[in-house]
Amino acid sequence: MKNFLAVYTGTAEASEKSGWNALGEPARNERIQAGMQAWHAWMESHRKQIVVAGGPVGKTKRVSGSGIAGAQNNICGYVVVSAESHEAAARLFENHPHFSIFPGEAVEVMECLPVPVA
């Protein structure tokens, strides 16, 4: 089995396109409740494949040779899963609540590779 980092992404455009921004507060709260129930159900049904439960992420700081600065990206959360292949890992996220209920854009899945030996 291999480990895969899955990164949840979202953009303002995805929120707008999904109709999320046009929802009134009661409709949005209903959708949040339904989304959280579906998300917890997804976590439960995939618990054997989940290596690190992850969660949402906050604001970004970028550290470089120039110092530390505020930064912006489309990452809004993560999880680490175990699967036989990259394709199998990706299939775990088909119709995920992140974008099927919530206004998330996508889930990007990448293999966690071993650190090369010096």
N, CA, C and O of each residue as an XYZ file, in Angstrom:
472
protein
N       0.847     -1.190      0.000
C       0.000      0.000      0.000
C       0.882      1.239      0.000
O       1.967      1.248      0.581
N       0.406      2.268     -0.650
C       1.107      3.542     -0.712
C       0.253      4.600     -0.020
O      -0.965      4.455      0.093
N       0.902      5.657      0.438
C       0.180      6.778      1.033
C       0.039      7.896      0.020
O       0.917      8.116     -0.815
N      -1.080      8.598      0.106
C      -1.385      9.691     -0.816
C      -1.914     10.884     -0.038
O      -2.790     10.749      0.816
N      -1.373     12.047     -0.343
C      -1.856     13.298      0.227
C      -2.964     13.813     -0.679
O      -2.766     13.988     -1.882
N      -4.125     14.052     -0.094
C      -5.241     14.635     -0.841
C      -5.455     16.049     -0.313
O      -5.662     16.253      0.883
N      -5.405     17.007     -1.209
C      -5.538     18.410     -0.850
C      -6.866     18.934     -1.390
O      -7.129     18.873     -2.591
N      -7.690     19.445     -0.491
C      -8.961     20.051     -0.891
C      -8.687     21.474     -1.352
O      -8.027     22.243     -0.652
N      -9.198     21.827     -2.536
C      -8.989     23.176     -3.059
C     -10.329     23.887     -3.237
O     -11.375     23.262     -3.412
N     -10.256     25.207     -3.184
C     -11.444     26.018     -3.380
C     -11.061     27.407     -3.848
O      -9.992     27.918     -3.515
N     -11.929     28.002     -4.609
C     -11.701     29.356     -5.113
C     -12.990     30.160     -4.990
O     -14.076     29.605     -4.827
N     -12.846     31.453     -5.072
C     -14.025     32.331     -5.080
C     -14.895     32.019     -6.293
O     -16.122     32.069     -6.210
N     -14.263     31.700     -7.413
C     -15.008     31.371     -8.637
C     -15.840     30.104     -8.450
O     -16.973     30.027     -8.926
N     -15.276     29.102     -7.753
C     -16.017     27.864     -7.507
C     -17.230     28.131     -6.622
O     -18.304     27.577     -6.858
N     -17.068     28.973     -5.611
C     -18.196     29.326     -4.741
C     -19.293     30.020     -5.529
O     -20.475     29.721     -5.361
N     -18.898     30.935     -6.380
C     -19.865     31.673     -7.197
C     -20.582     30.730     -8.163
O     -21.806     30.764     -8.286
N     -19.810     29.894     -8.841
C     -20.365     28.972     -9.843
C     -21.328     27.973     -9.211
O     -22.315     27.590     -9.839
N     -21.060     27.549     -7.985
C     -21.902     26.558     -7.303
C     -23.241     27.132     -6.843
O     -24.157     26.379     -6.513
N     -23.359     28.457     -6.819
C     -24.570     29.094     -6.320
C     -24.543     29.310     -4.819
O     -25.505     29.818     -4.244
N     -23.437     28.923     -4.177
C     -23.292     29.048     -2.726
C     -23.509     30.486     -2.265
O     -24.193     30.731     -1.271
N     -22.924     31.431     -2.993
C     -23.000     32.845     -2.600
C     -24.414     33.405     -2.682
O     -24.728     34.393     -2.018
N     -25.269     32.786     -3.488
C     -26.640     33.264     -3.647
C     -27.597     32.667     -2.618
O     -28.747     33.097     -2.524
N     -27.139     31.687     -1.851
C     -28.010     31.057     -0.856
C     -28.300     32.009      0.303
O     -27.420     32.738      0.761
N     -29.524     31.987      0.757
C     -29.865     32.723      1.969
C     -29.324     31.972      3.180
O     -28.922     30.814      3.069
N     -29.316     32.626      4.324
C     -28.733     32.018      5.523
C     -29.387     30.690      5.899
O     -28.665     29.742      6.206
N     -30.732     30.573      5.891
C     -31.339     29.281      6.247
C     -30.938     28.157      5.278
O     -30.630     27.047      5.711
N     -30.941     28.441      3.996
C     -30.563     27.435      2.995
C     -29.089     27.062      3.126
O     -28.723     25.895      2.989
N     -28.255     28.047      3.389
C     -26.825     27.777      3.553
C     -26.589     26.913      4.797
O     -25.793     25.974      4.755
N     -27.278     27.227      5.906
C     -27.138     26.431      7.135
C     -27.592     24.991      6.923
O     -26.967     24.062      7.433
N     -28.682     24.801      6.170
C     -29.153     23.451      5.850
C     -28.096     22.695      5.056
O     -27.821     21.524      5.320
N     -27.511     23.378      4.086
C     -26.489     22.756      3.241
C     -25.241     22.430      4.056
O     -24.614     21.392      3.843
N     -24.883     23.300      4.978
C     -23.724     23.036      5.848
C     -23.989     21.786      6.681
O     -23.120     20.921      6.795
N     -25.178     21.684      7.262
C     -25.524     20.506      8.071
C     -25.464     19.230      7.226
O     -24.875     18.230      7.637
N     -26.078     19.276      6.047
C     -26.075     18.110      5.155
C     -24.649     17.771      4.732
O     -24.271     16.601      4.672
N     -23.865     18.800      4.442
C     -22.479     18.593      4.020
C     -21.633     17.970      5.107
O     -20.837     17.071      4.835
N     -21.791     18.432      6.333
C     -21.008     17.886      7.443
C     -21.406     16.438      7.736
O     -20.550     15.610      8.049
N     -22.699     16.132      7.635
C     -23.139     14.745      7.819
C     -22.535     13.854      6.738
O     -22.056     12.757      7.026
N     -22.559     14.332      5.494
C     -21.997     13.559      4.383
C     -20.485     13.409      4.534
O     -19.932     12.350      4.236
N     -19.815     14.468      4.997
C     -18.361     14.416      5.182
C     -18.007     13.390      6.267
O     -17.100     12.578      6.082
N     -18.716     13.428      7.387
C     -18.459     12.454      8.455
C     -18.762     11.029      7.978
O     -18.051     10.092      8.339
N     -19.797     10.866      7.182
C     -20.121      9.547      6.625
C     -19.003      9.082      5.686
O     -18.642      7.905      5.685
N     -18.455     10.011      4.885
C     -17.338      9.664      3.999
C     -16.141      9.232      4.836
O     -15.515      8.217      4.533
N     -15.814      9.980      5.876
C     -14.689      9.636      6.752
C     -14.904      8.256      7.382
O     -13.972      7.454      7.444
N     -16.097      7.983      7.838
C     -16.395      6.698      8.465
C     -16.283      5.555      7.452
O     -15.705      4.512      7.756
N     -16.827      5.745      6.269
C     -16.804      4.666      5.273
C     -15.407      4.414      4.712
O     -15.163      3.364      4.118
N     -14.486      5.365      4.893
C     -13.106      5.212      4.403
C     -12.093      5.137      5.544
O     -10.896      5.315      5.321
N     -12.562      4.876      6.756
C     -11.671      4.926      7.924
C     -10.488      3.980      7.812
O      -9.419      4.278      8.344
N     -10.647      2.839      7.130
C      -9.537      1.893      6.973
C      -8.457      2.434      6.036
O      -7.298      2.030      6.130
N      -8.826      3.341      5.138
C      -7.860      3.923      4.205
C      -7.249      5.218      4.724
O      -6.243      5.676      4.183
N      -7.830      5.819      5.757
C      -7.347      7.110      6.245
C      -6.150      6.901      7.168
O      -6.246      6.220      8.189
N      -5.025      7.498      6.791
C      -3.783      7.413      7.561
C      -3.675      8.610      8.504
O      -3.309      8.460      9.670
N      -3.997      9.802      7.989
C      -4.022     11.046      8.763
C      -5.332     11.737      8.428
O      -5.594     12.050      7.267
N      -6.163     11.978      9.452
C      -7.485     12.565      9.210
C      -7.407     13.987      8.661
O      -8.338     14.442      7.996
N      -6.313     14.690      8.930
C      -6.163     16.047      8.409
C      -7.248     16.973      8.919
O      -7.690     16.867     10.063
N      -7.671     17.885      8.053
C      -8.694     18.844      8.411
C      -8.528     20.124      7.622
O      -7.729     20.182      6.688
N      -9.275     21.149      7.990
C      -9.159     22.429      7.298
C      -7.834     23.106      7.635
O      -7.214     22.804      8.655
N      -7.413     24.013      6.778
C      -6.202     24.794      7.032
C      -6.537     26.280      6.991
O      -7.499     26.697      6.346
N      -5.734     27.064      7.685
C      -5.958     28.498      7.788
C      -5.090     29.289      6.815
O      -4.669     28.785      5.774
N      -4.839     30.527      7.180
C      -4.075     31.438      6.337
C      -2.657     30.932      6.115
O      -2.134     30.152      6.912
N      -2.045     31.376      5.037
C      -0.737     30.895      4.612
C       0.354     31.930      4.846
O       0.148     33.125      4.629
N       1.507     31.466      5.287
C       2.737     32.264      5.323
C       3.705     31.607      4.359
O       3.830     30.383      4.341
N       4.387     32.404      3.561
C       5.384     31.903      2.614
C       6.757     32.254      3.160
O       7.043     33.413      3.459
N       7.612     31.226      3.289
C       8.963     31.410      3.791
C       9.926     31.140      2.648
O       9.891     30.073      2.035
N      10.787     32.112      2.364
C      11.765     31.967      1.283
C      13.063     32.648      1.698
O      13.189     33.134      2.822
N      14.017     32.680      0.788
C      15.269     33.372      1.060
C      15.068     34.853      1.300
O      15.940     35.516      1.862
N      13.941     35.374      0.887
C      13.627     36.791      1.079
C      12.968     37.065      2.417
O      12.765     38.222      2.785
N      12.628     35.998      3.160
C      11.985     36.181      4.459
C      10.617     35.541      4.515
O      10.321     34.600      3.778
N       9.782     36.066      5.404
C       8.434     35.542      5.635
C       7.425     36.582      5.174
O       7.545     37.767      5.483
N       6.433     36.119      4.431
C       5.401     37.031      3.931
C       4.062     36.303      3.894
O       4.013     35.074      3.830
N       3.005     37.055      3.935
C       1.680     36.484      3.743
C       1.575     35.956      2.324
O       2.207     36.493      1.414
N       0.785     34.913      2.126
C       0.615     34.335      0.794
C      -0.819     33.831      0.662
O      -1.552     33.723      1.645
N      -1.193     33.530     -0.563
C      -2.534     33.028     -0.813
C      -2.437     31.857     -1.783
O      -1.691     31.909     -2.761
N      -3.195     30.803     -1.505
C      -3.295     29.672     -2.416
C      -4.719     29.136     -2.346
O      -5.561     29.695     -1.644
N      -4.989     28.062     -3.067
C      -6.348     27.509     -3.119
C      -6.558     26.333     -2.180
O      -7.599     25.678     -2.230
N      -5.568     26.054     -1.314
C      -5.669     24.908     -0.415
C      -6.562     25.260      0.776
O      -6.353     26.279      1.434
N      -7.557     24.414      1.048
C      -8.427     24.676      2.193
C      -8.483     23.509      3.172
O      -9.123     23.621      4.217
N      -7.827     22.392      2.858
C      -7.791     21.276      3.780
C      -6.997     20.127      3.207
O      -6.529     20.190      2.070
N      -6.842     19.060      4.003
C      -6.066     17.905      3.546
C      -6.455     16.648      4.316
O      -7.072     16.714      5.379
N      -6.081     15.507      3.754
C      -6.209     14.199      4.390
C      -5.140     13.313      3.746
O      -4.764     13.538      2.596
N      -4.651     12.314      4.473
C      -3.719     11.346      3.905
C      -4.412      9.995      3.914
O      -4.912      9.547      4.946
N      -4.436      9.345      2.747
C      -5.087      8.043      2.603
C      -4.087      6.997      2.121
O      -3.028      7.331      1.590
N      -4.434      5.750      2.313
C      -3.631      4.629      1.850
C      -4.416      3.914      0.757
O      -5.620      3.695      0.885
N      -3.718      3.554     -0.321
C      -4.376      2.848     -1.421
C      -3.344      2.041     -2.202
O      -2.141      2.273     -2.080
N      -3.817      1.099     -2.999
C      -2.936      0.258     -3.820
C      -2.277      1.040     -4.939
O      -1.155      0.729     -5.340
N      -2.974      2.067     -5.453
C      -2.450      2.821     -6.601
C      -2.940      4.264     -6.555
O      -3.843      4.611     -5.793
N      -2.329      5.082     -7.378
C      -2.734      6.486     -7.491
C      -4.193      6.564     -7.949
O      -4.981      7.346     -7.417
N      -4.537      5.742     -8.942
C      -5.909      5.715     -9.456
C      -6.899      5.322     -8.360
O      -7.959      5.935     -8.228
N      -6.554      4.300     -7.576
C      -7.440      3.855     -6.490
C      -7.613      4.950     -5.443
O      -8.708      5.148     -4.918
N      -6.528      5.658     -5.144
C      -6.618      6.765     -4.184
C      -7.525      7.862     -4.720
O      -8.369      8.384     -3.991
N      -7.359      8.208     -5.974
C      -8.185      9.259     -6.574
C      -9.663      8.870     -6.569
O     -10.527      9.710     -6.319
N      -9.949      7.613     -6.841
C     -11.340      7.149     -6.875
C     -12.048      7.279     -5.522
O     -13.275      7.365     -5.471
N     -11.288      7.293     -4.439
C     -11.892      7.470     -3.112
C     -12.641      8.805     -3.013
O     -13.561      8.946     -2.208
N     -12.243      9.772     -3.828
C     -12.787     11.132     -3.716
C     -13.845     11.460     -4.766
O     -14.310     12.598     -4.838
N     -14.226     10.484     -5.574
C     -15.278     10.743     -6.557
C     -16.554     11.145     -5.817
O     -16.947     10.482     -4.857
N     -17.186     12.202     -6.248
C     -18.425     12.730     -5.654
C     -18.286     13.092     -4.179
O     -19.258     13.021     -3.428
N     -17.094     13.478     -3.767
C     -16.840     13.846     -2.371
C     -17.689     15.070     -1.990
O     -17.922     15.941     -2.828
N     -18.156     15.143     -0.726
C     -18.964     16.284     -0.283
C     -18.265     17.642     -0.447
O     -18.933     18.674     -0.519
N     -16.928     17.647     -0.505
C     -16.195     18.914     -0.666
C     -16.685     19.696     -1.878
O     -16.766     20.924     -1.842
N     -17.009     18.983     -2.948
C     -17.489     19.675     -4.150
C     -18.882     19.236     -4.594
O     -19.472     19.871     -5.468
N     -19.424     18.153     -4.006
C     -20.769     17.740     -4.399
C     -21.853     18.413     -3.552
O     -23.007     18.506     -3.971
N     -21.474     18.883     -2.354
C     -22.418     19.605     -1.487
C     -21.875     20.996     -1.171
O     -22.567     22.002     -1.333
N     -20.624     21.030     -0.718
C     -19.981     22.320     -0.434
C     -19.479     22.943     -1.745
O     -19.431     22.262     -2.770
N     -19.111     24.214     -1.722
C     -18.670     24.867     -2.956
C     -17.179     24.675     -3.257
O     -16.574     25.508     -3.932
N     -16.586     23.592     -2.764
C     -15.183     23.334     -3.050
C     -14.959     23.106     -4.532
O     -15.867     22.711     -5.263
N     -13.740     23.359     -4.957
C     -13.411     23.228     -6.381
C     -13.045     21.796     -6.753
O     -13.592     21.246     -7.708
N     -12.116     21.181     -5.999
C     -11.612     19.861     -6.373
C     -10.843     19.250     -5.209
O     -10.651     19.882     -4.170
N     -10.407     18.007     -5.404
C      -9.497     17.331     -4.485
C      -8.316     16.882     -5.333
O      -8.487     16.122     -6.286
N      -7.132     17.344     -4.993
C      -5.919     16.962     -5.722
C      -5.215     15.878     -4.920
O      -4.958     16.044     -3.728
N      -4.905     14.765     -5.584
C      -4.343     13.592     -4.920
C      -2.946     13.328     -5.457
O      -2.748     13.217     -6.667
N      -1.966     13.226     -4.542
C      -0.583     12.973     -4.953
C       0.063     11.954     -4.035
O      -0.216     11.920     -2.837
N       0.934     11.118     -4.604
C       1.601     10.093     -3.823
C       2.622     10.709     -2.881
O       3.330     11.646     -3.251
N       2.697     10.191     -1.678
C       3.735     10.574     -0.711
C       4.947      9.681     -0.982
O       4.920      8.484     -0.696
N       5.984     10.257     -1.523
C       7.163      9.498     -1.916
C       8.172      9.420     -0.781
O       8.191     10.292      0.088
N       9.010      8.393     -0.774
C      10.027      8.301      0.268
C      11.096      9.373      0.063
O      11.351      9.809     -1.059
N      11.711      9.783      1.162
C      12.808     10.755      1.089
C      14.020     10.012      0.509
O      14.363      8.930      0.985
N      14.673     10.587     -0.519
C      15.851      9.921     -1.095
C      16.970      9.797     -0.061
O      17.174     10.681      0.770
N      17.678      8.687     -0.135
C      18.824      8.444      0.739
C      20.018      9.189      0.169
O      20.262      9.165     -1.038
N      20.768      9.855      1.055
C      21.915     10.646      0.622
C      23.051      9.772      0.155
O      24.098     10.282     -0.245
